[in-house]
Amino acid sequence: MALAATSGSALWYLTRASGVVALLLLTATTLLGVLSASRWRSERWPRFAVAELHRNLTLVALVFIATHVLTTVADGFAPIGLKDAFIPFVSSYRPVWLGFGALALDVLLVLTMSSLLRKRIAYRTWRLLHWSAYAAWPLALVHGIGSGSDARFGWMALVTYGCLSVVLGAAAFRLLQARPRLQLAAGGAAVAVAVTIVAWYRTGPAQHGWAARAGTPASILVRGSGSSSTRLASSSARISGTFDGTVVGRMSTSGPDSFGDAAVAIALAEHSAHPGVVNLTLWGSALDGGGLAMRTSQAAFRPVSGNASYTGTVVGLDGTRVIVALSSSSGDRLRMELQLHIDAQTRSVSGSVHAVPGSAGVEND
């Protein structure tokens, strides 16, 4: 799961591995299902052998899916409960993309139950249920790259495109045996689905900042940044030069109370030559038209490379332009200027950052 990679937990590594293996097995079962429906056979692979292999691979895939679910829940890094694996779109962690995984699991469970009850189910009903198996694979694929933490790595891109190629090849083989009108409609639909998945993957999960946009709680974005394995990257976090970057994250508010006091907390993942996490907390009086008249504040910047962290206060606030003055325990100073865009409906935050190290850059505006 996203950002849990920094936890260094053996359960998390098992979650990743079992999820990828399950996707590969589902791809193989989809391929065999298409071949079986096409009545494909050879001297070495008679039809009954293809059907038997398809059944056994499906059972093995379910074992890996069960491992994937149980280790995810047991790891506890992300707020994912057992119900989130079966009830779609209710999780507080990446609800849409985790929901697709729950739908895929539900489809597979229905298929398994229908196979066990094959003699008690009408053939047409059983066949209709098994046609829904083709929906499980794209749901699992989208779940894997939307909620997984490896989407930006080259090997995961290879797995994704490889699975797409295998299933598209099988679909093309099946369509060669279909009627011309069905070939055109189904072929167009298959290509459209593939193009949509690739376009979404390249512009979404494969890009920086996807964790926040996908619905990862701000508390996990912050917690993930300070874990042990990321700190192993470097023993020194001293920043010696000016840098620019982008930020994405979430905003939360509390109040106003009976005295009109309110607070705003913003957690941001910062991407630059010195990636890290920025936390801003502002206290003050709530304004009638929305916003906050700040009285006091806290600010922090924790680079992912090294053990050092910078803390300080907000020294400049003009609309969504925020200037913070920070210093580390060793006396290093850093001035950060953030230009933020806040979506009031989703509470998502994005923007840019300009940082200048040294004492000359931290004077109050």
C-alpha positions as CSV (number, residue, x, y, z in Angstrom):
1,M,0.0,0.0,0.0
2,A,1.1,3.6,-0.7
3,L,3.8,5.1,1.5
4,A,3.7,2.0,3.8
5,A,7.0,1.2,2.0
6,T,8.8,3.4,4.4
7,S,7.6,1.4,7.4
8,G,10.1,-1.4,6.7
9,S,7.6,-3.9,8.0
10,A,7.9,-7.5,6.8
11,L,4.1,-7.6,6.6
12,W,4.2,-4.7,4.2
13,Y,6.7,-6.4,1.9
14,L,4.5,-9.5,1.9
15,T,1.5,-7.3,1.1
16,R,3.3,-5.9,-1.9
17,A,4.6,-9.2,-3.2
18,S,1.3,-11.1,-2.7
19,G,-0.6,-8.3,-4.5
20,V,1.7,-8.4,-7.6
21,V,1.6,-12.2,-7.7
22,A,-2.2,-12.2,-7.4
23,L,-2.4,-9.7,-10.4
24,L,-0.1,-12.0,-12.5
25,L,-2.2,-15.0,-11.6
26,L,-5.4,-13.2,-12.5
27,T,-3.9,-12.2,-15.8
28,A,-3.0,-15.9,-16.5
29,T,-6.5,-17.1,-15.5
30,T,-8.1,-14.5,-17.7
31,L,-5.9,-15.7,-20.6
32,L,-6.9,-19.3,-20.0
33,G,-10.5,-18.4,-19.6
34,V,-10.5,-16.8,-23.0
35,L,-8.7,-19.8,-24.6
36,S,-11.2,-22.1,-22.9
37,A,-14.2,-20.1,-24.2
38,S,-12.6,-20.1,-27.7
39,R,-12.4,-23.9,-27.5
40,W,-8.7,-23.7,-28.1
41,R,-6.7,-26.9,-27.8
42,S,-3.5,-28.6,-29.0
43,E,-2.0,-32.0,-29.0
44,R,0.0,-31.1,-25.8
45,W,-2.8,-29.1,-24.2
46,P,-6.3,-30.7,-24.7
47,R,-9.3,-28.7,-23.6
48,F,-9.8,-30.5,-20.3
49,A,-6.1,-29.6,-19.4
50,V,-6.7,-25.9,-20.1
51,A,-9.9,-26.0,-18.0
52,E,-8.2,-27.8,-15.1
53,L,-5.2,-25.4,-15.1
54,H,-7.6,-22.4,-15.2
55,R,-9.5,-23.7,-12.2
56,N,-6.3,-24.4,-10.2
57,L,-4.7,-21.1,-11.0
58,T,-7.9,-19.3,-9.9
59,L,-7.7,-21.1,-6.5
60,V,-4.0,-20.2,-6.1
61,A,-4.9,-16.6,-7.0
62,L,-7.5,-16.6,-4.2
63,V,-4.8,-17.8,-1.7
64,F,-2.5,-14.9,-2.7
65,I,-5.4,-12.4,-2.5
66,A,-6.3,-13.7,1.0
67,T,-2.6,-13.2,1.9
68,H,-2.7,-9.7,0.4
69,V,-5.8,-8.7,2.4
70,L,-4.8,-10.2,5.7
71,T,-1.2,-8.8,5.7
72,T,-2.6,-5.4,4.8
73,V,-5.0,-5.4,7.7
74,A,-2.4,-6.8,10.1
75,D,0.3,-4.4,9.2
76,G,-1.8,-1.5,10.5
77,F,0.2,1.3,8.8
78,A,-2.8,2.4,6.8
79,P,-6.3,2.6,8.4
80,I,-7.7,-0.4,6.5
81,G,-10.0,-2.9,8.2
82,L,-11.3,-6.3,7.1
83,K,-14.6,-4.8,6.0
84,D,-12.8,-2.5,3.5
85,A,-11.7,-5.7,1.6
86,F,-15.3,-6.7,1.0
87,I,-17.4,-3.5,1.1
88,P,-16.4,-1.1,-1.8
89,F,-15.7,2.6,-1.4
90,V,-16.1,2.9,2.4
91,S,-12.4,3.0,3.4
92,S,-10.8,6.2,4.7
93,Y,-7.7,5.2,2.8
94,R,-7.8,5.8,-1.0
95,P,-11.5,4.8,-1.0
96,V,-12.0,4.7,-4.8
97,W,-8.9,2.6,-5.6
98,L,-9.3,0.3,-2.6
99,G,-13.0,0.0,-3.6
100,F,-12.0,-1.4,-7.0
101,G,-10.0,-4.1,-5.2
102,A,-13.0,-4.9,-3.0
103,L,-15.2,-5.3,-6.1
104,A,-12.7,-7.6,-7.8
105,L,-12.6,-9.8,-4.7
106,D,-16.4,-9.9,-4.4
107,V,-16.6,-11.0,-8.1
108,L,-14.1,-13.7,-7.5
109,L,-15.9,-15.0,-4.4
110,V,-19.2,-15.1,-6.3
111,L,-17.5,-17.1,-9.1
112,T,-15.9,-19.5,-6.6
113,M,-19.3,-20.1,-4.8
114,S,-21.1,-20.6,-8.1
115,S,-18.5,-23.2,-9.1
116,L,-18.9,-25.1,-5.8
117,L,-22.7,-25.0,-6.3
118,R,-22.5,-25.8,-10.1
119,K,-25.0,-28.7,-9.9
120,R,-27.6,-26.6,-8.1
121,I,-27.5,-23.6,-10.5
122,A,-29.1,-23.4,-13.9
123,Y,-26.6,-23.5,-16.7
124,R,-27.6,-20.1,-18.1
125,T,-27.2,-18.5,-14.6
126,W,-23.9,-20.1,-14.1
127,R,-22.6,-19.0,-17.5
128,L,-23.8,-15.4,-16.9
129,L,-22.0,-15.3,-13.6
130,H,-18.8,-16.6,-15.2
131,W,-19.0,-13.9,-17.9
132,S,-18.6,-11.4,-15.0
133,A,-15.1,-12.9,-14.4
134,Y,-13.8,-10.7,-17.2
135,A,-14.7,-7.6,-15.0
136,A,-12.4,-8.9,-12.1
137,W,-9.2,-8.5,-14.0
138,P,-9.5,-4.7,-15.0
139,L,-10.8,-4.0,-11.5
140,A,-7.8,-5.7,-9.9
141,L,-5.4,-4.0,-12.3
142,V,-6.7,-0.5,-11.6
143,H,-6.8,-1.3,-7.8
144,G,-3.1,-2.4,-7.9
145,I,-1.8,0.7,-9.7
146,G,-4.2,3.1,-8.0
147,S,-3.6,2.1,-4.4
148,G,-0.2,0.5,-4.6
149,S,3.1,2.2,-3.7
150,D,5.1,0.9,-6.6
151,A,3.3,2.5,-9.5
152,R,6.1,4.9,-10.2
153,F,8.8,2.2,-10.5
154,G,9.8,0.9,-13.9
155,W,9.3,-2.8,-12.9
156,M,5.7,-2.1,-12.0
157,A,5.2,-0.3,-15.3
158,L,6.6,-3.4,-17.0
159,V,4.1,-5.6,-15.1
160,T,1.2,-3.3,-15.9
161,Y,1.9,-3.1,-19.6
162,G,2.7,-6.8,-19.8
163,C,-0.6,-7.8,-18.2
164,L,-2.4,-5.4,-20.6
165,S,-0.7,-6.9,-23.6
166,V,-1.5,-10.5,-22.6
167,V,-5.2,-9.8,-22.1
168,L,-5.5,-7.6,-25.2
169,G,-3.8,-10.4,-27.2
170,A,-6.2,-13.0,-25.8
171,A,-9.2,-10.7,-26.6
172,A,-8.0,-10.2,-30.1
173,F,-7.7,-14.0,-30.6
174,R,-11.2,-14.5,-29.2
175,L,-12.7,-11.7,-31.5
176,L,-11.3,-13.4,-34.6
177,Q,-13.9,-16.1,-34.0
178,A,-16.8,-13.7,-33.4
179,R,-19.2,-12.2,-35.8
180,P,-18.1,-9.1,-37.7
181,R,-20.4,-6.7,-35.9
182,L,-19.3,-8.1,-32.5
183,Q,-15.7,-7.9,-33.6
184,L,-16.0,-4.2,-34.3
185,A,-17.9,-3.3,-31.1
186,A,-16.0,-5.5,-28.7
187,G,-12.6,-4.6,-30.3
188,G,-13.3,-0.9,-30.0
189,A,-14.4,-1.3,-26.4
190,A,-11.2,-3.3,-25.5
191,V,-9.0,-0.7,-27.2
192,A,-10.8,2.2,-25.5
193,V,-10.4,0.5,-22.0
194,A,-6.7,-0.1,-22.6
195,V,-6.1,3.4,-23.8
196,T,-8.0,4.9,-20.9
197,I,-6.0,2.8,-18.4
198,V,-2.6,3.7,-19.9
199,A,-3.5,7.4,-20.1
200,W,-4.7,7.5,-16.5
201,Y,-1.7,5.5,-15.3
202,R,0.8,7.8,-17.0
203,T,-0.9,11.0,-15.8
204,G,-1.9,9.8,-12.3
205,P,-0.2,7.0,-10.4
206,A,3.0,7.3,-12.3
207,Q,3.4,10.9,-11.3
208,H,4.7,12.6,-8.2
209,G,2.0,13.6,-5.7
210,W,-0.3,10.7,-6.5
211,A,-0.4,9.6,-2.8
212,A,-2.2,12.8,-1.7
213,R,-4.4,13.0,-4.8
214,A,-5.5,9.3,-4.4
215,G,-7.0,10.0,-0.9
216,T,-4.1,9.0,1.4
217,P,-4.9,10.6,4.8
218,A,-2.6,13.5,5.7
219,S,-1.6,11.7,9.0
220,I,-0.1,8.9,6.9
221,L,1.7,11.3,4.6
222,V,3.3,12.8,7.7
223,R,4.0,9.5,9.5
224,G,5.5,7.9,6.4
225,S,8.0,10.7,6.0
226,G,9.7,10.0,9.3
227,S,10.1,6.3,9.3
228,S,13.3,4.4,9.7
229,S,14.0,3.1,6.2
230,T,13.8,6.6,4.6
231,R,16.2,7.9,7.2
232,L,18.7,5.3,6.1
233,A,19.1,7.2,2.8
234,S,21.5,9.7,4.2
235,S,23.0,10.6,7.6
236,S,23.2,14.3,6.7
237,A,20.2,16.5,5.9
238,R,22.0,19.8,5.7
239,I,20.6,22.0,2.9
240,S,23.3,24.2,1.3
241,G,21.6,25.7,-1.7
242,T,18.4,27.3,-2.9
243,F,15.8,25.0,-4.3
244,D,12.3,25.0,-5.8
245,G,9.6,22.4,-5.9
246,T,6.0,21.5,-5.7
247,V,3.7,20.5,-2.8
248,V,0.5,18.4,-2.6
249,G,-1.4,17.5,0.5
250,R,-4.5,18.0,2.6
251,M,-6.0,20.7,4.9
252,S,-8.1,20.2,8.0
253,T,-9.8,22.8,10.2
254,S,-11.4,23.0,13.6
255,G,-13.7,25.7,15.0
256,P,-14.7,28.4,15.3
257,D,-15.6,27.9,18.9
258,S,-17.8,30.1,21.0
259,F,-15.1,32.7,21.2
260,G,-14.6,32.7,17.4
261,D,-11.3,31.0,17.6
262,A,-10.3,28.5,14.9
263,A,-7.3,26.4,13.7
264,V,-6.1,25.3,10.3
265,A,-3.6,22.4,9.8
266,I,-2.0,21.6,6.5
267,A,0.2,18.6,5.8
268,L,2.1,18.7,2.5
269,A,4.4,16.3,0.6
270,E,7.1,18.4,-0.9
271,H,8.9,17.3,-4.1
272,S,12.2,18.9,-5.1
273,A,15.9,18.3,-4.8
274,H,15.3,18.0,-1.1
275,P,11.9,16.1,-0.9
276,G,10.2,16.0,2.4
277,V,7.0,16.8,4.4
278,V,5.9,20.3,5.4
279,N,3.5,20.8,8.3
280,L,1.7,24.1,9.0
281,T,-0.6,24.8,11.9
282,L,-2.2,28.2,12.3
283,W,-4.4,29.5,15.2
284,G,-6.4,32.7,15.2
285,S,-9.8,34.2,14.7
286,A,-12.2,33.0,12.1
287,L,-13.2,35.6,9.4
288,D,-16.8,36.1,8.4
289,G,-16.1,35.4,4.7
290,G,-13.9,32.4,5.4
291,G,-10.3,32.2,6.3
292,L,-8.3,33.0,9.4
293,A,-6.7,36.0,11.1
294,M,-3.6,34.3,12.4
295,R,-2.4,35.0,15.9
296,T,0.2,32.2,16.3
297,S,1.6,29.3,14.3
298,Q,3.9,26.3,14.1
299,A,5.7,25.1,11.0
300,A,8.0,22.1,10.3
301,F,9.9,20.7,7.4
302,R,11.3,17.1,7.5
303,P,13.5,16.1,4.6
304,V,13.2,12.4,3.8
305,S,17.0,12.1,3.4
306,G,18.6,12.3,6.8
307,N,17.6,12.7,10.5
308,A,17.5,16.5,10.8
309,S,14.2,18.4,10.8
310,Y,13.5,22.1,10.7
311,T,10.9,23.8,12.9
312,G,9.7,27.4,13.2
313,T,6.8,29.7,12.6
314,V,4.8,31.4,9.8
315,V,6.3,34.9,9.4
316,G,4.3,36.0,6.4
317,L,0.7,35.3,5.4
318,D,-1.0,36.9,2.4
319,G,-4.0,34.9,1.2
320,T,-2.6,31.6,0.1
321,R,1.0,32.9,0.1
322,V,2.7,31.6,3.2
323,I,6.3,32.3,4.3
324,V,7.9,30.3,7.1
325,A,11.1,30.8,9.0
326,L,12.7,27.5,10.1
327,S,15.8,26.3,11.9
328,S,17.3,22.9,12.7
329,S,18.7,21.7,16.0
330,S,22.2,22.3,14.7
331,G,21.5,25.9,14.0
332,D,20.9,25.7,10.2
333,R,18.2,28.1,9.0
334,L,15.8,27.8,6.1
335,R,13.2,30.2,4.7
336,M,10.4,28.6,2.7
337,E,7.9,30.5,0.6
338,L,4.7,28.5,-0.4
339,Q,2.2,29.5,-3.0
340,L,-0.8,27.3,-2.3
341,H,-4.0,26.4,-4.1
342,I,-6.7,25.1,-1.8
343,D,-9.8,23.3,-3.0
344,A,-12.5,24.2,-0.5
345,Q,-14.7,21.2,-1.4
346,T,-12.1,18.4,-1.3
347,R,-9.7,20.1,1.2
348,S,-6.9,19.1,-1.1
349,V,-3.9,21.4,-1.4
350,S,-1.3,21.9,-4.1
351,G,1.2,24.5,-5.1
352,S,4.8,25.5,-5.3
353,V,7.7,26.1,-2.9
354,H,10.8,28.3,-3.0
355,A,13.4,27.7,-0.3
356,V,16.5,29.6,0.7
357,P,18.9,28.3,3.3
358,G,21.0,30.5,5.6
359,S,20.3,33.2,8.2
360,A,19.8,35.9,5.5
361,G,16.6,34.3,4.3
362,V,14.6,34.0,7.6
363,E,13.9,37.6,8.5
364,N,10.3,38.4,9.1
365,D,8.4,40.0,6.1
